[in-house]
Amino acid sequence: MTSALKQYPLPSPSRDVASVMLRRFAETGRWPQPSWVETRLRGKAVDTFQVLRDMPESWTWGNARWADQHLHEPIGLRLDALARLPEAQPLVDLFLWALARMHWAEQPKDNDDPDSPRIRTWSSANARQQRPDLTDVQLRQIQYLVETEHHLSTARSGPSPDDGAWTFTLSPELQHYPDVASIDEYFAKRHERSRRVALPDHLVLERQMTVVTAHSSAPVAAQPATPFASRLLSAFKNVVDFANAPMWQAIVAISSAALVLGGGIAWAVGRLG
């Protein structure tokens, strides 16, 4: 099914660079080196390295932003860019097929212990059994497409990325992607899931204060709201966001927490005095 993102294609010259990269990947299942791409576009007055630097990070993997300093390290396109290229539709369809097979992958039959972790895997051997017509190139493409969607698997094993032989340890996140019919539906589910798991379960903040431990959060009875308590909770939320915040926001968050704590100490000393 054609993606709605194709209504917003890659702008030129990004499209020129992406098309050259895609042709290489479609033919071999391997992404090219920046030096190879630059050579293919040398006669088209395209600044390959500047184009790669300007591409959003969600479109590329590897050292795309510093391609001119890593000429011989492969760079590739992520699904977010591939969905905007009509000629990449076979790859998008291949990914959706793999996503469905991974979602319905069975638990290993030798794992009957109810107390053992429910670890599921999906391998190139499974894929070829389910689709005997898959080529070695397509197996390498599946490996790349799955591996760059980090939330779908927790590990990959295999003799070599170029061998087309791999085994993915599947993530529990896959349970949230049943019967995905299009790449747009996949992106919508991925966006929804990314919002839901923005904070670990043990750091979820609701209207009531929680006792935070290393592994769980136990709700505490809500206390009457006071201006000081409200400011303290607000400052605490800012500190929790520290890991995902830009540096200047982190500094503001720490400063806010320090001011609130300082005010609390001064208030307590005043009451005792």
Buried (B, 14 or more C-beta within 10 A) or exposed (E): EEBEBBEEEBEEBBBBBBBBBBEBBBEBBBBBBBBBBBEBBEEEEBBBBEBBBBBEEEBBBBBBBBBBEBBEBBBBBBBBBBBBBEEBBEBBEBBBBBBBBBBEBEEEEEEEEEEEEEEBBBBBEBBBEBBEEBEBBBBBBBBBBBBBBEBBBEEBEBEEBEEBBBBBEBBEBBEBBEEBEBBBBBBEBBEEBEEEEEBEEEBEBEEEBBEBEEEEBEEEEEEEEEEEEEBBBEBBBBBBBBEEBEEEEBEEBBEBBEEBEEEBEEEEEEEEE
